[in-house]
Amino acid sequence: MSAVLWLLVLLLVGSVAAYRQLARTPATAVMGATLLLATVGGLSWWLALPLWLLWVATAVLLHADDWRREYVTARVLDFYRKQLPPLSDTEREAMEAGNVWWERELFSGQPDWERLSGFADRPLRGDEQAFLDGPVERLCAQLDDWRITHVDADLPPAVWQTLRDDGFFGLLIPPQFGGKGFSHRAHSAVVMKLASRSVTAAITVMVPNSLGPAELLRHYGTQAQKDHYLPRLASGQDIPCFALTGPQAGSDAGALPDVGVVCRGQHAGQEVLGVRLSFEKRYITLGPVATLIGLAFTLRDPDRLLGGAVERGITVLLLPANTPGVGRGERHLPLDVPFQNGPLHGRDVFAPLEWIIGGQDGIGRGWQMLFSCLSEGRGISLPALSTGVAKVAARHTGAYAGVREQFGLPIGRFEGVQEVLARIGGHCYQMDAARRLTLYALDEGERPAVVTAILKYHLTERGRRVINDAMDVQAGSGIMLGPRNFMGRYYQIMPVAITVEGANILTRSLIIFGQGAVRAHPYVLEEMQAAQEEDADLALERFDPLLLAHGAYLLGNAARSFWLGLSRGRLAQVPDDGPVGRYQQRLSWMSAAFALAADITMLVVGGDLKRRERLSARLGDVLSELYLASAVLWRHGQQGQPADDLPLLRWAMDDCLARMATAFDDLFANYPNRALGCLLRWLIFPTGRPSRGPNDALGQQVAELLLAPGEARDRLTDGIYLTRDPAEATGRLELAIEQVEIAGLAQRKLRGALKSGALAAVADQDVLAQAQAAGALEAGEVAMLADYQALVREIIAVDAFPADSFARDSTT
Ligand SMILES: Cc1cc2nc3c(=O)[nH]c(=O)nc-3n(C[C@H](O)[C@H](O)[C@H](O)COP(=O)(O)OP(=O)(O)OC[C@H]3O[C@@H](n4cnc5c(N)ncnc54)[C@H](O)[C@@H]3O)c2cc1C
């Protein structure tokens, strides 16, 4: 055999050993045996000699443990320490918040698909379903978003009372404190349904149930604090808000300048130890009406009254809003959506130490508390809101496209509109899948911080895209605000979801991969901990096996990326067959590619990764799309793999795969080392991208699902508020879409008669009468068509207002 062939054999055997993750001794033996065979088989000495030297060096490196530790691992450890990014305490606490779940599988390079399908989704409990069918349904019927926005500029008093009386503010508070003790699934279902009716109502319910003081108290409060406040919060006697952001501290919330100083002061007629503080906060949701403020500030103890350090770190206080010195009541106007939001300030406010959440034990733990609750909450509220809105678009804008005609056809029949409808349907399917999978994890007690950051970013971004698409389909009817317009309000509100709970640019650029690389990577966190070990021998002892395992993992992923790339995923062993199995294979390929690219990038960029936000963002995009795609497969399985949903499944998967490929392309095109970027691209995509995205035929099938009633459409939009009331814009669409097929048949008959010249083209009603008289339509058809046309006229009508209603009182 020629030298080239022997070299190829050696490469093949080596890469298969790496692919199979052989342990070091069998791997060394296999490589040695192959080299022996090559030498005996005629490999020329000038090639055999360096290869044998390489084999001996590798064998020694892998097996002479003491030597390796002293001469290799120690040097790598030194280098590693220099590369470690400097982390502030707040960054470290944010990094360590929550735990790791399915994202670790995605980082492994070989996700266990059986484990994923074993996550068994549960239906809502009886009391949760009853709450949705009863109080939530009734509240939705009561909500008039136009009036809330343009007449009351607030929820009407009766709605506030309903929220209190029916327990909307205590969804998660345990029953022993008067709350409902609902699961996260139920909480999300409530917010999603409310969002499909009124965003103002949804946000008002969202805040007390997510980052409001109740959640902080539930997890970190003293027993006395829980006993006192949780029942008051559950009943709505206290309305909470959470105040972290100020003019100086926005995204960099850890830099908050609000300082509290430990001192003695008067409280309830006694001198007690407490905190005197001044603060300036803004953008605080429910701030103008809150009676209880969860206030984040930095605590100092200059006189060491607590003993110990002067700087005590970020701390959270439960501050009754009527405490002397606290100022509130003014309102911001967030994009014309009148949920309560405003600034808060305090001057020389005195608060006893017992008001600190967790009492003295809570001092300096504020950041950890916040991030721990955030790593749960950001996976629930905004994803529920965004998904609710996407479902409204899929159902009602889909119906609008089915009944609104131009050029003699429903606009949904035009390819251009179908492309947009397909995006609405496909994104909605992905969003709801990710929402459900994440809720499953949270209800199982997981707190996957990276996953919830993915949800926050990608569901709000896809929500924004869906709304933009829906606005394009609605066109003028989405732009003219008024009670008939159900989409324009969502267009206005979406930037709020993008900005809060970690603004999106920052979440994508810094958090998803930045946190994922440390938390979800199988070795990095342990390596960092070993590197920070002060005892040098212990550090080396801990670091050495991690280094070996990490090396094997890196080589394994390189080999897997290549072989899976060459076979387009077909070599991956997966549990399912058919389209689901093929997608599992392609995701296994992308997972190996991601793990390889992540490792190489960390190696190349090192501690600079924090600054190289665009590289981090693109790796985060791949990880995120892997998560969303996993959720899509999981959802399809949990719903019994309905055949009707296949177009949605395929559109959603092709879209995720194409986005991954684009993120990889952009990463490699901007790689700090261009040659390495090219090499990685060749290794990962030897046969091209895993998908070019959904094709036109698939897009048409998805669009068709939105244009007529059907089970797939019902499953896609499940959980939003629906009405068949002809006085409501969405009710009219529900009624019209049910008749669209039969009305279409009659309309075609009528057009045929008009075309043949049997009828004169006159006003609608006259044409119908003529058609009946001429026998072109039967009496029943005429009545049905007349009703349908009247309904459609109402659907396409937009609001107009008297000119003088636009005048503003210049004194207010
Ligand atoms: C309607 C509304 C309700 C709110 N409710 C509350 C509340 O109840 N309680 C509360 O405490 N706060 C609340 N906030 C505040 C919200 O959390 C902040 O607006 C958010 O943290 C962003 O801060 P900022 O607006 O000052 O933007 P900035 O911090 O000025 O950021 C501006 C832009 O720069 C980006 N950016 C900043 N740093 C980086 C970086 N290192 N890398 C990449 N991009 C970066 C951000 O992503 C953003 O796009 C609310 C805000 C709004 C608009």
The ligand as an ORCA input file, in Angstrom:
! r2SCAN-3c Opt
* xyz 0 1
  C     -41.528     48.870     30.945
  C     -40.397     48.575     31.851
  C     -40.631     47.956     33.056
  C     -39.580     47.734     33.948
  N     -39.838     47.200     35.181
  C     -38.830     47.146     36.099
  C     -39.095     46.763     37.449
  O     -40.212     46.444     37.817
  N     -38.065     46.776     38.328
  C     -36.808     47.123     37.971
  O     -35.927     47.126     38.813
  N     -36.512     47.462     36.688
  C     -37.489     47.500     35.756
  N     -37.208     47.863     34.453
  C     -35.848     48.164     34.078
  C     -35.220     47.214     33.082
  O     -34.832     46.031     33.716
  C     -34.062     47.979     32.449
  O     -34.655     48.884     31.543
  C     -33.058     47.112     31.786
  O     -32.289     46.500     32.755
  C     -32.150     47.886     30.831
  O     -31.643     49.028     31.409
  P     -31.684     50.416     30.600
  O     -33.044     50.594     30.075
  O     -31.138     51.468     31.472
  O     -30.733     50.166     29.360
  P     -29.143     50.276     29.311
  O     -28.542     49.571     30.453
  O     -28.778     51.694     29.113
  O     -28.807     49.433     28.012
  C     -28.996     49.976     26.706
  C     -28.694     48.912     25.672
  O     -27.336     48.490     25.786
  C     -27.251     47.083     25.878
  N     -26.110     46.743     26.731
  C     -25.778     47.265     27.923
  N     -24.640     46.697     28.367
  C     -24.261     45.797     27.439
  C     -23.170     44.877     27.308
  N     -22.227     44.751     28.220
  N     -23.114     44.104     26.208
  C     -24.062     44.187     25.242
  N     -25.102     45.031     25.324
  C     -25.203     45.820     26.400
  C     -28.573     46.644     26.484
  O     -28.881     45.318     26.097
  C     -29.539     47.652     25.863
  O     -29.935     47.194     24.608
  C     -38.260     48.073     33.568
  C     -38.031     48.658     32.319
  C     -39.075     48.917     31.468
  C     -38.787     49.559     30.147
*
